């Protein structure tokens, strides 16, 4: 396999196409613009279609239509753009149309948006948060697999650091389980037979083929998300066996924290790290086990405190939990700020440890 130097956006697009993506409709908002540009360049060479939509609402609904036709389809923007997509994401979850949404976020302030959602109804969205380009290549493939496996929307949570950092990659292809044919897809083959297919959020069916109706349909959807939560939570951890301090971070922040913890370990500090790979389902059981004997649990995230809520729900004593991150942008408001720095993170961990021991 040939090693190629690529920025994150290009690698993500190549991996998505490798996974079978054939339709993308998005809106150019930094740092998601490069993703759209690479989609426009590369998809036509693979019998695919890329549309620069006039709005995020148009883009996500175009992708929803392509997905309903059985194609692997996606839309994307930054968090502000995804705010406009919330109704369509909820509809996809409730009418079981598999779709991938790429959020190349400007910071880490979209955690609530991804894990709680802004649409209506009882639904969740599987959310993958890669720490670097290599993991992003894997997640771009895994996202489409999970979307099709469960017939759900999946959110890929990136950021501007991931989008623009260049690394060497061979674009390895994941060995994923085979999935059944899409016998639900609206491909027009059953039209006029009396057995035409239907995708409907309310589950009412047709006159000659009644569905379960809203209550039973939505109860089944809720049960499906409960089942997903039981088996799809993913995480990474290190040095937790004797850790007195556990530091939790996600996405690019997790990469920085891992580096800092390894440095502090080499200096003799009993520090460990824990990184949720899936923001939903949140790996709560694993966090509870990893933090069981810790004296303090520190949460690094570049926002005013969002993931920390899930952390507090999954440790033995929420009083042990302390935030060491915060809101941090550059002056443009479009990029990560000065807190995403290994030296700063180490200083904050040290301060939390020393302050607690005084």
N, C-alpha and C positions, 0 to 999 in steps of 0.2 A: 504494500500500500504506500502511496506517495504522500510524503509530508508536505503540507501546503501552509504558507503563512497567510492567515486570514484575520480580518476583524470579526468581532462577535456577530454582528448583523449578517454578514455574508455567510458565516458558518451555520448560523441558525437557519437561514433560508435554504442553503444546500441540504442540510439535514432534514428539513421539513419536506422538501421535494423528494429526497431519497425515501422518506416515509410514505410517500404517495400523495402529498398535497398537490391539488390541481386547480384550485380556485382561491384567489385572495383578493379581497376588496378592503382597502384601508384608507386612512386619511393622514396626510403628512403633518405630524406634530413632533417636534424634537423631544426626545432622541429616537423616536420611532420612524423618522423620515427615511433613514438609511435602509431600514428593513423593507419599506415600500419600494424604494429604488432598486434594491437587489431583486425583489419579487418581480418587478416590471422587466428587469433585464433577463432573468433566468427562467421564469415560468413558461414563456412562449416556446422555449427550446425543448420543453418536456410535454408538449400538447396541453399546456395549462393556460389559464387566463388570470391576468392581474388587472384590476380596475382601481384607478385613483378616484375614489368617490368624492362627491361634493361635500358630504358631511359624514360624520361617524355613524349616524343613524342609518343613512343609506348603505354604507359599507357593510355594517353588521347584518342588515336584513338581506342584502345581496348574498352574503356568505351563508346565511341561514337557508335561503332558497336553494343554493347549490348543494348544501349538505343534505337537505330534504330529498334531493334527487339522487343521493347515494355517493356523491363525490366527497373526498376529503377536502374540507374547506376551512378557511380561517379569515379572521379580520384582526385588526390591531391598531393601536395608537399608544399614547401615554395615558396616565391615569385620568387626566382631564377629559380625554376623548372617551375613555371607557365609562365615565360618568354618564355620557349620553347613550351608551349602549345597554344600560341596565335592564330596560324593559325587554329587549330582544334576548338578552342572556337568560332572564327568568323564563321567557316563553320557551326557549330551547330546552331548559331544564324540565319544564312541566309538560312539554309535548314530545320529549325524548328525541331531540334532533342533535346528533353529535357534532360539535363544532369546537375549534380551538381559537382562543382569543389571546393575542400577544400583547402584553402590557410592557412596553419598554419605558419604565417609569423614570420620572425625573428625580425621585428620591425614594424613601421608604414610607411614604405617607398613605399608600394605597392598601395597607394590610387589612383594615376594616372593610374596605370596598370589596376586596377579593374573598375574604373569609366570612363576611356577614351578608354581603350583597345589598343592592339597592333596588331590586325589583320586588314584585309581589309574589305571594305564595310561599309554600314550605319547600324550599330547595336549598342546595348548597352547590358550590363549584370546587371541584378538585383544583388545587393550585400548586404548581411546581415552581420552586424558587432556586434556580441553579446558582452555585457560588462562583463559577468561572466558565470560560469558553468550553472546556472539555465536557463539563457536566451539561452545559447548555445544548451541545450537540446530542447528548443522550436524551435530554428532556424534550427536545423538539420532536424526536421520534416517539418517545413514551406518551407525550400529550395526545397525539392522534390515536395511538393504540388504546389508551384509557377512554378517550371520548367514544370510540366505536364499541369498545367492550361493554361499556355501561350505558351507552346512548345518553351522554351527558355533555354539557359544556365543560371544557378544561381551560384554565387560565395559566399561561406561561408568564411568570413574573420576572422580568429582567430590569435593567437600569442602564443609565448612560455609560457607566464604567464597563459593564458587560458588552454593550452594543459597540463600543469603539476601541476596546483593547485588542491588540493584535497578538496572536499566539499561533504556534504551529499545530496543525491537526491533520490526522489522516481520515477524518470523518468516519469513524468506525460505525458499522451498522449493528444495531441491537438485535439479538436473537430473541424475538418475542413470540408468544404462543399464537397459533393460528386462530382466527376469529371466524364465526359462522357467516354465511352470506347475508346480505342486507335485504331480507325478504319484506321489509317495511318500506323500502325506498320508493319514491314517487317517480317512476321512470316511464309511465304512460303505457306500459305493456298490458295492463289489465283493464284499460278503459273500454267501456262498452260491453264488458263481460258480466256485469252485475256484481263483480268482486273487485271493483276498483279500490285502491288503497287510500288511506286518509291519515293525516297527521293533525290532531286537534288537541289543544291544551285542555279542553273540558272532558275529553274522553266519552263523548256522547254517541259516537258511531253514526250509522246511517239508518234510514227507515228499514231497509232490508237486512241490515246487519248491525243491530244496536250494540253500543259499547257499554261499559260498566257505569257510566255516568260520573259526574264531577267528584262526589265524595269518595267512592271506591277507587277511582283513578288516582286521585291525589293521595289517598292513604297508601296506595301501592308505591307511588313515587317517593313518599317520605320513608317508607320501609326500605326502599332501594338505597337511599342515601345513608340510612343507618347501617345497612350491610356493607356499603363501601367504606364507611368509617372504621369498620372492624378489621379490614384487611389491607387497606391501601395507605396507611400512615407510614411515612418514611422519615428517617433521621440519620444523622451522623454524630458520633461522639468520640471523645478521646480523653484519656487520663482521668477517668471518672472513678476508678476503683478506690483511690485514696484521697480524692480531691476534697479539700476543705472549702474551696471556692469554685463554683461552677458558673461559667460565663456562657450566656445564650445569645445567639445572633442568627440572622437569616440572610440568604442571598449573598451579595458581595461582602456585606458586613461579616458574615460567617467566615469568609476566607481570611479577612484581616484578623479576626479574633483567634482563629486557629493558629495563625503565624505568631501572634503575640503570646498565646498560651505556651506554644512550643519553646519560645525564647525564655519565658519565665520558668518553665519546668527545668530547662538547662541550668538556670540560676538557683534551683533548689526550692522553688515555690510550689506548694501543693494546690495547683490550679488545674481545672479541667474545662473542656468546652462541649457544648451541645448545640447542634444545628438542626432545626426542623427543615427537612427537604420539601415535604408537603406542608404548606401553611394550613390547608385543609385537605384531608383530615389532619388535625394537629396531633403529633405523636405524644399524647399526654401520658399514657402508661409508661412509655420509655423514659420520659422526663421524670416522672415520679420515682422510678427506680434509680435513675442516674443521680438524682439530687437527694436521695434518702438520708445520707450521712453527712451532707454538706452543712457548713456553718453559715454560709451566705450564698445567695443565688443572684447573680448580676445579669441584667438584660441590656444589651447594646442594640439599639435600633435608632435610625435617623428619623425620628418623629417625636411627638409629644408624649407618646406612651400608648401603643396599640397592642402589639404582641404580648406585652407585659400582662395584659388581662388574662390571656390563655395560660401564661406561665403561672400566675397566681392560682388559677383553677386546678393546677396539676402538680403542686408541690405540697409537702406535708404541713408546712407552716408558711403562709403567705407573708408573715412578718419578716421572713428571711430574704425576701425579694426586694431588690433595689435597682432602679434605672440608672445606667451610666451613659446613656446616649442623649439624644435631644434633637430638636429641629436644627438642621444645618444645610444651608444652600450657599452657593456662590452669589455674587451680586446680581447676576442675571435672573436668578430664581429658576434656572433651568437645569442646574447641575449640582452634583453632590458637593457639600461644603467641607470645611476644615476638620470636622470631627471624624471623617473617614480617613484616619491617619494612624498608623501603627503606634507611633510614639504617644499620641494623645490617648489612644485606647489603653496602652500600658499604664500611663500615668493615672488614669481613672480607676483601673483595676487596683493598682497599688494603693491609691487613696482610700478606696473602699475597704481594703484589707487592713490598712494601718489605722484607719478611723475606727473600725470595729474592735481592734485589739487594744485601743487606748482606754 
